[in-house]
Amino acid sequence: MKYISTRSKIKPIDSAEAILKGIADDGGLFVPESIPKVSSEELEKMLKMRYEQRAAYILGKFLTDYTEDELSEYAELAYNWFDVNTRIPMAILVRSAENQEAPFGILELWHGPTSAFKDVALQMLPRLMTGALKKTGETREILILVATSGDTGKAALAGFADIPQTKVMVFYPDGGVSKIQRLQMVTQTGNNVNVTAVKGNFDDAQTGVKKIFADEKIREELDKAGVKLSSANSINWGRLVPQIVYYFSAYLEFVRTGKMKIGDLMNVSVPTGNFGNILAAYYARKMGLPINKLICASNINHVLTDFFQTGVYNRRREFHKTITPSMDILISSNLERLLFHETGGDFKQVKKFMTELTAKGQYKVDAKIKKNLDKVFFADYADEAETKDIIKKLYGSFKYPIDTHTAVALGVAVKYRRKTKDTLPMVVASTASPYKFTGAVLDALGQSAAGADDFAQLDILNKFTGRPIPKNLDNLKDAKILHEDVCEKDEMAERVIAFAKK
Ligand SMILES: *Cc1c(COP(=O)(O)O)cnc(C)c1O
C-alpha cells in the first residue's frame, strides 16, 4: 500500500515515510492509494482475537511495509494496559428490556496511561516511528511538534518520553486547558520533552505549528542541526490508523454480547474536534465494517454541523470556550482527507478548498458531494445546557457517569434517533474519563464543588459515584512542575529551534 497527498500529484511513498514526514511537502495530508477491504469471514475470525491481535491485523492492511511480527510486537507493547481480556471495554446500556430499544454501547476509550482516548493512537505511533526510522535508514533525530487543545499533548508526551532518537515539544493555549490537563503536561518527566504555553487559542497554536512545518528555512536550519520535524497530531497517518481498530472492536463487542449478528448494521456517534476520530470510523465503514450512519457531534463551535447541513464550511465566526475544550476547534484539519475521498481523489479541487479556507475563511462543496455526504453523515450539536442534562439523566438512569465530550456524542445520538426513528445499535465514542473534566461533571450531577480545587473535586466525584479515580490523575497532586515556559504566537519558531539544538 502506497500513500499520496491530498493536494497534488506526488510520487507515492511507503507508510513508513508518510509516518515520519507527518505532512506532505505540498502541505497536504497523506492518504492511502486505495482502501483495503474486510470481509465478513474476516470479521468472524477477528471475533476470537484479543485487541492486540485485532490491531496488528487491521494495521497490517494499511502498513504493508511493516512485517507482521513488527506490528504484533508494537501492538503488544502499546496496549498492555487493557486489563479485562484486553478488549476495549464497552458499557452496553439498554433502557428497558421490554421495549426492545436497541442498545447504546459506550466505548470506553480512556483506560490508557493519560485517561484520554488519544492514548490508543499515541501509544502506537512512537513504535511505528521507531520502526520507520530503521526502515528508511534515517539517522537524524526526529522532533515531534504538537499543538494541543488539551488531551493530545499529554498523550504525546507520555508516548514519546525517553524514546531513543526522538524529541517531543508540545504547545498548548495558555489558559485554554483544564488545570488537570495542564498539570498532566507540565509535570512530564523525560530528557527529550518540552512543554510551552502559547498566548492565544488552540487554532493559534495549531496555525503556528503548521507554519513551522511549511517553512523551508526552518527545516534547513534544523537539518543542519541533525533534526527532522514530524507531527503527532491526528494529521499523521500513524495517529489515524490505530483508531480504525476500535470501531471493529466495538462492532465485535456488540456481536460477542449477542446484540447483533455479523452483517447487521450499527451507527457510530463521535464527539468531534479535529475530525480524526470520526474519520477513522469513516475508513472502517469504507473497509466494509457494517456501519450505517456516522454521527458527527459538535459543541456550540458547530462549524462541522453547519458544513454537513449546508455544504458550506465557514470558519469566520465567534470562538466559544466550552466545557468540552477538546472540541473547541474552528478548523478541523482531517476534513481534508474526507474531501479527498469524496471528490474521488480530485487533489486540485481539495487544494482549491483549502486555499479558499485560508484566503476567505470558507468554501462550499457542490451538490453532488453534499448528497453523497448526506448518505453517510448526520451532524448536529449539543449546547452546554443539553450536555449537562445528558450527564445528569444518564447518571439518573444507569448510575453511569460520563465526561462532557462523551455527553455531546450521546446527546446528538439521541437527537438522531428521535429525528430519524433509526434505532440501530449505536456506538458512542467515549473519549475521556469523567475524572478529566470533573468540575463540569459534578456541576451537571448537581453536586456542589464550590471552593473545592481540582483534586478535592476528584474526591467528591469519587464519593458520589463510587467509581475509582484513575491513578495517573490522583498522582498529579504530588508531582513536581518541570515546565513553565510561555511564549507569544510569533515566538514559536525560535522556541522550536532552541529546543532542537539543545
Ligand atoms: C481530541 C478529543 C476529541 C476530538 O477528537 P478529534 O479526533 O480531534 O475529532 C474529543 N474528545 C476528547 C476528550 C478529546 O481529547
The ligand as an ORCA input file, in Angstrom:
! r2SCAN-3c Opt
* xyz 0 1
  C      -9.307     15.013     20.945
  C     -10.590     14.824     21.618
  C     -11.804     14.864     20.916
  C     -11.878     15.185     19.437
  O     -11.322     14.192     18.635
  P     -10.882     14.537     17.123
  O     -10.200     13.318     16.645
  O      -9.968     15.709     17.214
  O     -12.127     14.858     16.372
  C     -12.970     14.614     21.610
  N     -12.960     14.367     22.928
  C     -11.816     14.343     23.641
  C     -11.871     14.090     25.099
  C     -10.596     14.553     23.013
  O      -9.468     14.530     23.727
*
